Amino acid sequence: MTRPGRGDVLSSLALLPILAVRLHADGGNGAGQRLALFALVLMIAHGWAALFAYHTKRPIGPGLIPYALLFVALLPGPVAWGGAVLAISFGSVFGREVFGGKAILPPALIALAFALFSFPKGNFEVLGLLSQPPDLVFALSCLPGAALLAWYGGLAWQVAAGAVLGTVAAGLATGHPAWWTHLWMGTYAAGILFLAAAPEGSAKTQGARWLHGAIIGALVVLIRFTNPEQPDGVVFAALLGGLFAPLLDRIPVWRRTRA
């Protein structure tokens, strides 16, 4: 294992509170399974990184420990390890290693999206979310780490703030009587702060970041309301928002060109 840099250490510290909340909610056996899965995920991610580094004659890129931590912490409960291995491998290869060990989107986001597409009933995401009670403790556990990353520059706070505004607007537009519960329902807080607002996948310009976040926040509400199975929707929204981020960055350039 390569020696973690300062960014890895701070990112890992930021994610420890949400992992601790998950472990407490899991109980004894569930917590042990989650920790064992974390060890397995980290080993596989490092294995792929070492393989690509060996063949391309480059050092192993940073971010492996936060990658594994975030993937495991965002899982709502126990999952089949076979699906988790495939998902983490896909996220490692196509989210990091084929781009020289530097992520273009958060690898955990790509891994979770692959798991949801490939195993829609594999417990990688809560179904029937709107009938579940909001998890305020999990949402609050994200705030200390988010503040740490924002101070360090490892979080695009404009994306997070824009997402909240987009969620509020979409919640009011849909007429949901308790629209504010979306903010601490499911993995909203963790997904917005650690996936959508991650520097790897967020827009680069200030104005585009606000729009990027607003799109993601609105998509979360729309996915939760329009899908008959009512999934969490955060991963899909963050993935779509991340794919459109480069396009949003081009808007000011087009406006100057046409002026």
N, C-alpha and C positions, 0 to 999 in steps of 0.2 A: 504494500500500500504506500502510495506517495505521501509525503509529509503535507498535511493540510496547510494552506495559506491563511492569511488573515481573513479573507473573504469567506472561506469555507468555515472557519471557526465561528465567525459572527453569524453566518447563515444557519449553522447548526444550533447555536445557542438560541436563535430566534424561533426555531421550530421545536425546541424541547418542551415548552409549555403545552403546546397542542398535543404532542405525543403523550405527555404525562396525563392529560385529561382523558385521552383515549384509553390509556392503560388502566386508569382508575375505573372508567366505565366498563371496561372488559371484565374486570375481576381477575381472580387468580389464574385459571386455565387460559382464558382469553388473552390476558396480558402476556403470558408466556408464549402463546402462539404468535402474537404480534411481534414480540421481540425476536423470536426465532426467524420469522419471516423477514424482519429487518436485516438480520445477519445474512440470510440467503440472498436477499436483493442486493445488498452491498457487495457480496462476493461475486455475484453475476455481473454487476455493473463494472466492477474492477477488472474482472476477467476479460470482458469485451474491450475495455479501455486499454489493457495491457496488450491484447492481441493486435489491435490496430496500431498502437504505438510501436510495437516491435516491427511490424511489416512496413510502416511508413517512416521509421527511424526518427521519431519525434517523442518528446516527453508526454506522459499521461496528463491530460487536461484536468483542470480543477473542477470542483463541484460534485464529486461522487457521493460524499456523505450527505450533503443537503438533498441531493436527488433521491437517495434511498429513504431518508427521513421523511421527506414530503410525500412520497408515494405511499409509504406505510401509514403515515398519520392521517391521510385523507380517506383511507378505507373505512367504511362504516362498521365493518365487522369482519369475522373470519372469511377468507376466500380460499378457493382451491389453489394450491401452490403451483399446479401445472399452468393455469391461466396467468398467474402472477409472473412466473418465469418467462413465458412468452411475451407478456406485456412489457416487462422491464428490459428484455432483450431488444424488442422493437424500439422502445424509447432510447436505449443506449446507442443502437446502431444508426437509426435514422434521425435521432434528435441530437446526437453529439458527434459520434466517431466519423461518420462519412463527411463531416464538415471540419475535419482536423481537430476534433476534440473540443470545439467551441460550439455551444448551443445556439441555434437560431430561434428556437422556441424552448421554453422550459421542458427538459426531457421528461419530467414527471407528468406534465400535461400531455405529451405525446403518448406516454405509456398508459396513462389512465384512459385516454380517448380510444386507444387500440383495445384495451380491455373491455370498455363499454360497447364498442362496435362488435367485438368478437364474442363476448360473453355477456349479453344484455341482462341475463338473470343470474349472473355469477356473484352477486352481492358486492360488486365494485361501486355501486351507487344505490342510494335509498330510492325505492319505488313507492308510489303512494305518499309522496312527501307531504302534500298539503293536509293529509289526515294525521300527520305526526306532530307531537308537541315541539315547539322551537327549542333549540339547545343553546340557551344563553351562555352557559358556562364555557362551552367550546368556542363560541364566538368571542367572548371576552378574553379567552386565553391567547387569541391571536394578536391582541393589541400590543402587549409589551415587545414581542418580536418584531412586529411591524414598525414600531417606533424606533427600535434599534437599527433596523435596515434602512429606514428613511434617514436617520442621522448619518449612517455610513455611506449612503448613496446607492444602496442595493435595492431600492424600491422606488418606483415611479409614483409618487403620492398623487399626482394629478390624475392618473388612471383610476386609482382607488376612489378619489373624490368624485370623479366623473361617473364612475359606476354607481355610486350611491345616488347621485342625482338622476341617472337613467332609470334606476330601480324605482325611485319615488315617482317619477313621471309616468312610467309604465304601470305602476301599481294604481295610481290615481285614474289613469285612462281606462284600465280594466274594471274599475269600480269595486275592487276588493276592499271589503270593509276594514280589514286590518292589514293594509299593505306594508306597514312598517315591520311586520314579523318576518318578511323576506330577508331582512338584514341580518337576522341571527337564526335563520332556518337552514338546516342541512349544513353543507360545507361552504355556504356563501362567503363568510368572512375569510376563511382560509384560502378559498379559491381566488377571491378578488385580490387579496393582499399578497399572496405568495405565488400565484400562477399568472393572473391577468396583469398585475403590476410589476412582474419581474422584468428587469431591464432587457433580458434576452428577447422577449417577444413584444414589448410595448413600443408604441410609436416614439420617435426621437424628438420631434418638435413639441413645444409646450402646448400650443393650441390643438394639435393632433392628439395629444395624450388625453385631453379632456373629452374630445369627441370619441376617441377609442374606448375610454372607460364608460361613457354614456351608452354607447352601442352595446357593450357587454352587459351592463346593468339592466338595460331594457330587454335584452335577449333572455336573460335568466327568468324574468317574470313571464315573458311570452311562452317560453318552453314549458315552464311549470304549469301554465294554464291550458295550453293547447294540446299537449300530449296526453292521451287518455290514461296512460300509466303514471303520469305525474312524476317524472324523475326529478332529480335535483337540478339538472340543467346547467350547473356552473361550469363543468368541464367543457361541454359543447360550446357554450357561449364564449368562454375564454379562448378556445381553439379558433372559432370563427373570427373573433376580434383580433387575435394575433395574426391570422392570415391576411386581414385587411389593413394591418398597421402600416406596411410600406406604402400602400395606396393613399392612406390618409396623410402621410408625410409629403406626398407629392402635390397635394391640393394647393398649398401656398405658391409652389413653383408654377403651377398651371395658371394661377390667378395673375402672377406677375408677368407671365408670358403673354397672356391675353390682354393685359392692360395697355 
